[in-house]
């Protein structure tokens, strides 16, 4: 016999929704057996602007590498950081 799921409340903000889901089990509200996988091909990840200070020589070297690869240096920096974070995360496992 399947259980009756509760109604998901209306939220006034993302923060309110985030708090709700951090304290409640989604299986009380959603029948995950009926869930379907979907893709969001045009969804861009949220980004946040930060300020990082680099020695000028390091920044110059980064710009040279980026120029050789024909990509903006900020994009190359994101790639380098993401690769290293993934590497470190894997080595911790």
N, CA and C atoms as an extended XYZ file, in Angstrom:
279
Properties=species:S:1:pos:R:3:atomname:S:1:resname:S:1:resid:I:1 pbc="F F F"
N         0.843       -1.180        0.000 N   UNK     1
C         0.000        0.000        0.000 CA  UNK     1
C         0.889        1.243        0.000 C   UNK     1
N         0.632        2.172       -0.888 N   UNK     2
C         1.459        3.371       -0.957 CA  UNK     2
C         0.971        4.401        0.048 C   UNK     2
N         1.912        5.154        0.570 N   UNK     3
C         1.541        6.170        1.553 CA  UNK     3
C         1.147        7.455        0.851 C   UNK     3
N         0.310        8.226        1.479 N   UNK     4
C        -0.133        9.509        0.934 CA  UNK     4
C         0.926       10.542        1.245 C   UNK     4
N         1.375       11.250        0.216 N   UNK     5
C         2.380       12.282        0.403 CA  UNK     5
C         1.735       13.570        0.881 C   UNK     5
N         2.471       14.292        1.714 N   UNK     6
C         2.021       15.603        2.190 CA  UNK     6
C         2.145       16.616        1.066 C   UNK     6
N         1.386       17.703        1.180 N   UNK     7
C         1.480       18.793        0.205 CA  UNK     7
C         2.704       19.638        0.504 C   UNK     7
N         3.406       20.004       -0.540 N   UNK     8
C         4.570       20.878       -0.386 CA  UNK     8
C         4.059       22.293       -0.151 C   UNK     8
N         4.510       22.945        0.910 N   UNK     9
C         4.028       24.306        1.184 CA  UNK     9
C         4.533       25.315        0.162 C   UNK     9
N         3.876       26.462        0.105 N   UNK    10
C         4.330       27.577       -0.724 CA  UNK    10
C         5.400       28.329        0.062 C   UNK    10
N         6.483       28.695       -0.600 N   UNK    11
C         7.586       29.378        0.066 CA  UNK    11
C         7.649       30.827       -0.381 C   UNK    11
N         8.007       31.692        0.535 N   UNK    12
C         8.112       33.125        0.238 CA  UNK    12
C         9.467       33.475       -0.363 C   UNK    12
N        10.456       32.601       -0.142 N   UNK    13
C        11.802       32.881       -0.639 CA  UNK    13
C        12.566       31.570       -0.785 C   UNK    13
N        13.683       31.640       -1.507 N   UNK    14
C        14.548       30.462       -1.628 CA  UNK    14
C        15.132       30.082       -0.274 C   UNK    14
N        15.439       31.092        0.545 N   UNK    15
C        15.985       30.803        1.877 CA  UNK    15
C        14.987       30.012        2.715 C   UNK    15
N        13.719       30.404        2.642 N   UNK    16
C        12.680       29.691        3.389 CA  UNK    16
C        12.559       28.250        2.895 C   UNK    16
N        12.608       28.080        1.570 N   UNK    17
C        12.529       26.733        1.004 CA  UNK    17
C        13.748       25.896        1.398 C   UNK    17
N        14.929       26.503        1.335 N   UNK    18
C        16.159       25.811        1.712 CA  UNK    18
C        16.084       25.335        3.163 C   UNK    18
N        15.604       26.214        4.049 N   UNK    19
C        15.458       25.846        5.462 CA  UNK    19
C        14.474       24.694        5.638 C   UNK    19
N        13.374       24.768        4.906 N   UNK    20
C        12.360       23.721        4.995 CA  UNK    20
C        12.943       22.358        4.608 C   UNK    20
N        13.614       22.308        3.452 N   UNK    21
C        14.128       21.023        2.974 CA  UNK    21
C        15.299       20.521        3.806 C   UNK    21
N        15.996       21.413        4.480 N   UNK    22
C        17.089       20.955        5.349 CA  UNK    22
C        16.560       20.285        6.613 C   UNK    22
N        15.282       20.537        6.929 N   UNK    23
C        14.679       19.986        8.151 CA  UNK    23
C        13.640       18.910        7.876 C   UNK    23
N        13.294       18.675        6.619 N   UNK    24
C        12.240       17.717        6.278 CA  UNK    24
C        12.730       16.705        5.260 C   UNK    24
N        12.176       15.507        5.341 N   UNK    25
C        12.523       14.426        4.419 CA  UNK    25
C        11.649       14.541        3.171 C   UNK    25
N        12.277       14.671        2.018 N   UNK    26
C        11.523       14.854        0.781 CA  UNK    26
C        10.614       13.668        0.471 C   UNK    26
N        10.951       12.481        0.959 N   UNK    27
C        10.109       11.316        0.669 CA  UNK    27
C         8.742       11.413        1.347 C   UNK    27
N         8.588       12.327        2.315 N   UNK    28
C         7.275       12.573        2.913 CA  UNK    28
C         6.408       13.423        1.985 C   UNK    28
N         7.019       14.062        0.989 N   UNK    29
C         6.325       15.002        0.117 CA  UNK    29
C         6.332       14.594       -1.355 C   UNK    29
N         7.251       13.740       -1.740 N   UNK    30
C         7.405       13.369       -3.141 CA  UNK    30
C         7.470       11.853       -3.257 C   UNK    30
N         6.740       11.296       -4.210 N   UNK    31
C         6.829        9.868       -4.488 CA  UNK    31
C         7.959        9.676       -5.494 C   UNK    31
N         9.157        9.396       -5.004 N   UNK    32
C        10.338        9.315       -5.850 CA  UNK    32
C        10.291        8.139       -6.825 C   UNK    32
N         9.407        7.171       -6.573 N   UNK    33
C         9.273        6.041       -7.503 CA  UNK    33
C         8.663        6.490       -8.828 C   UNK    33
N         7.946        7.617       -8.797 N   UNK    34
C         7.323        8.147      -10.017 CA  UNK    34
C         8.200        9.211      -10.686 C   UNK    34
N         9.326        9.511      -10.105 N   UNK    35
C        10.194       10.569      -10.632 CA  UNK    35
C        10.821       10.151      -11.960 C   UNK    35
N        11.039       11.141      -12.813 N   UNK    36
C        11.694       10.906      -14.095 CA  UNK    36
C        12.930       11.789      -14.182 C   UNK    36
N        13.974       11.273      -14.785 N   UNK    37
C        15.193       12.058      -14.987 CA  UNK    37
C        14.947       13.069      -16.095 C   UNK    37
N        15.378       14.300      -15.874 N   UNK    38
C        15.279       15.333      -16.899 CA  UNK    38
C        16.610       16.063      -16.982 C   UNK    38
N        16.799       16.765      -18.094 N   UNK    39
C        18.037       17.530      -18.300 CA  UNK    39
C        17.689       18.991      -18.494 C   UNK    39
N        18.579       19.847      -18.040 N   UNK    40
C        18.454       21.282      -18.233 CA  UNK    40
C        19.671       21.752      -19.019 C   UNK    40
N        19.670       21.571      -20.339 N   UNK    41
C        20.872       21.837      -21.123 CA  UNK    41
C        21.295       23.300      -21.148 C   UNK    41
N        20.373       24.233      -20.917 N   UNK    42
C        20.720       25.652      -20.985 CA  UNK    42
C        20.917       26.284      -19.612 C   UNK    42
N        20.863       25.474      -18.575 N   UNK    43
C        21.021       25.986      -17.224 CA  UNK    43
C        22.487       26.262      -16.945 C   UNK    43
N        22.766       27.471      -16.523 N   UNK    44
C        24.140       27.831      -16.194 CA  UNK    44
C        24.311       27.800      -14.677 C   UNK    44
N        25.426       27.258      -14.202 N   UNK    45
C        25.634       27.236      -12.755 CA  UNK    45
C        25.748       28.652      -12.194 C   UNK    45
N        25.277       28.810      -10.983 N   UNK    46
C        25.406       30.116      -10.327 CA  UNK    46
C        26.881       30.428      -10.124 C   UNK    46
N        27.218       31.664      -10.288 N   UNK    47
C        28.598       32.082      -10.069 CA  UNK    47
C        28.614       33.220       -9.065 C   UNK    47
N        29.749       33.411       -8.471 N   UNK    48
C        29.926       34.490       -7.517 CA  UNK    48
C        31.247       35.174       -7.823 C   UNK    48
N        31.218       36.479       -7.846 N   UNK    49
C        32.430       37.241       -8.114 CA  UNK    49
C        33.265       37.314       -6.845 C   UNK    49
N        34.556       37.048       -7.006 N   UNK    50
C        35.478       37.161       -5.880 CA  UNK    50
C        36.677       37.995       -6.320 C   UNK    50
N        37.445       38.408       -5.356 N   UNK    51
C        38.662       39.148       -5.656 CA  UNK    51
C        39.847       38.338       -5.133 C   UNK    51
N        40.788       38.081       -6.008 N   UNK    52
C        41.977       37.315       -5.635 CA  UNK    52
C        43.200       38.098       -6.090 C   UNK    52
N        44.160       38.226       -5.230 N   UNK    53
C        45.388       38.935       -5.583 CA  UNK    53
C        46.456       37.917       -5.983 C   UNK    53
N        47.042       38.151       -7.166 N   UNK    54
C        48.112       37.298       -7.673 CA  UNK    54
C        49.358       38.136       -7.867 C   UNK    54
N        50.515       37.519       -7.694 N   UNK    55
C        51.737       38.217       -8.093 CA  UNK    55
C        51.655       38.510       -9.592 C   UNK    55
N        52.136       39.669       -9.991 N   UNK    56
C        52.030       40.069      -11.399 CA  UNK    56
C        52.651       39.058      -12.346 C   UNK    56
N        53.781       38.485      -11.966 N   UNK    57
C        54.446       37.516      -12.838 CA  UNK    57
C        53.571       36.279      -13.053 C   UNK    57
N        52.872       35.840      -12.014 N   UNK    58
C        51.976       34.685      -12.146 CA  UNK    58
C        50.810       35.027      -13.068 C   UNK    58
N        50.253       36.205      -12.902 N   UNK    59
C        49.161       36.640      -13.766 CA  UNK    59
C        49.627       36.770      -15.220 C   UNK    59
N        50.819       37.296      -15.407 N   UNK    60
C        51.368       37.399      -16.774 CA  UNK    60
C        51.534       36.016      -17.399 C   UNK    60
N        52.062       35.067      -16.618 N   UNK    61
C        52.233       33.701      -17.131 CA  UNK    61
C        50.884       33.074      -17.481 C   UNK    61
N        49.882       33.313      -16.648 N   UNK    62
C        48.552       32.792      -16.911 CA  UNK    62
C        47.988       33.374      -18.209 C   UNK    62
N        48.190       34.656      -18.409 N   UNK    63
C        47.698       35.303      -19.626 CA  UNK    63
C        48.402       34.764      -20.867 C   UNK    63
N        49.685       34.476      -20.753 N   UNK    64
C        50.428       33.901      -21.875 CA  UNK    64
C        49.884       32.521      -22.218 C   UNK    64
N        49.682       31.686      -21.182 N   UNK    65
C        49.114       30.349      -21.419 CA  UNK    65
C        47.725       30.446      -22.044 C   UNK    65
N        46.911       31.345      -21.536 N   UNK    66
C        45.551       31.506      -22.061 CA  UNK    66
C        45.588       31.958      -23.516 C   UNK    66
N        46.493       32.867      -23.821 N   UNK    67
C        46.622       33.356      -25.200 CA  UNK    67
C        47.011       32.222      -26.145 C   UNK    67
N        47.915       31.350      -25.706 N   UNK    68
C        48.324       30.209      -26.529 CA  UNK    68
C        47.144       29.276      -26.803 C   UNK    68
N        46.229       29.189      -25.838 N   UNK    69
C        45.059       28.313      -25.980 CA  UNK    69
C        43.850       29.045      -26.546 C   UNK    69
N        44.008       30.338      -26.781 N   UNK    70
C        42.944       31.168      -27.340 CA  UNK    70
C        41.683       31.150      -26.467 C   UNK    70
N        41.896       31.306      -25.160 N   UNK    71
C        40.786       31.411      -24.208 CA  UNK    71
C        41.059       32.597      -23.276 C   UNK    71
N        40.017       33.182      -22.703 N   UNK    72
C        40.249       34.248      -21.729 CA  UNK    72
C        41.002       33.700      -20.513 C   UNK    72
N        41.866       34.519      -19.944 N   UNK    73
C        42.673       34.020      -18.833 CA  UNK    73
C        41.818       33.660      -17.623 C   UNK    73
N        40.675       34.363      -17.420 N   UNK    74
C        39.796       34.021      -16.295 CA  UNK    74
C        39.211       32.623      -16.472 C   UNK    74
N        38.885       32.277      -17.719 N   UNK    75
C        38.347       30.940      -17.997 CA  UNK    75
C        39.401       29.876      -17.746 C   UNK    75
N        40.621       30.138      -18.174 N   UNK    76
C        41.699       29.182      -17.942 CA  UNK    76
C        41.953       29.012      -16.448 C   UNK    76
N        41.894       30.090      -15.714 N   UNK    77
C        42.076       30.010      -14.262 CA  UNK    77
C        40.990       29.143      -13.621 C   UNK    77
N        39.733       29.311      -14.060 N   UNK    78
C        38.644       28.483      -13.534 CA  UNK    78
C        38.881       27.009      -13.841 C   UNK    78
N        39.366       26.725      -15.049 N   UNK    79
C        39.658       25.342      -15.426 CA  UNK    79
C        40.742       24.769      -14.523 C   UNK    79
N        41.819       25.526      -14.336 N   UNK    80
C        42.925       25.053      -13.492 CA  UNK    80
C        42.460       24.795      -12.064 C   UNK    80
N        41.679       25.715      -11.514 N   UNK    81
C        41.205       25.557      -10.133 CA  UNK    81
C        40.270       24.351      -10.039 C   UNK    81
N        39.350       24.211      -10.994 N   UNK    82
C        38.409       23.086      -10.966 CA  UNK    82
C        39.137       21.746      -11.055 C   UNK    82
N        40.146       21.677      -11.938 N   UNK    83
C        40.919       20.437      -12.068 CA  UNK    83
C        41.632       20.100      -10.763 C   UNK    83
N        42.214       21.094      -10.133 N   UNK    84
C        42.961       20.837       -8.889 CA  UNK    84
C        42.027       20.456       -7.750 C   UNK    84
N        40.879       21.110       -7.674 N   UNK    85
C        39.907       20.768       -6.631 CA  UNK    85
C        39.420       19.332       -6.821 C   UNK    85
N        39.148       18.954       -8.066 N   UNK    86
C        38.722       17.585       -8.340 CA  UNK    86
C        39.820       16.592       -7.961 C   UNK    86
N        41.039       16.899       -8.300 N   UNK    87
C        42.189       16.042       -7.977 CA  UNK    87
C        42.329       15.884       -6.461 C   UNK    87
N        42.253       16.987       -5.739 N   UNK    88
C        42.371       16.942       -4.277 CA  UNK    88
C        41.220       16.179       -3.653 C   UNK    88
N        40.031       16.370       -4.185 N   UNK    89
C        38.846       15.681       -3.649 CA  UNK    89
C        38.978       14.179       -3.854 C   UNK    89
N        39.434       13.773       -5.046 N   UNK    90
C        39.635       12.348       -5.319 CA  UNK    90
C        40.696       11.748       -4.412 C   UNK    90
N        41.755       12.476       -4.143 N   UNK    91
C        42.848       11.930       -3.324 CA  UNK    91
C        42.444       11.796       -1.863 C   UNK    91
N        41.453       12.574       -1.428 N   UNK    92
C        40.968       12.463       -0.052 CA  UNK    92
C        40.068       11.247        0.138 C   UNK    92
N        39.484       10.769       -0.950 N   UNK    93
C        38.543        9.632       -0.863 CA  UNK    93
C        39.255        8.320       -0.700 C   UNK    93
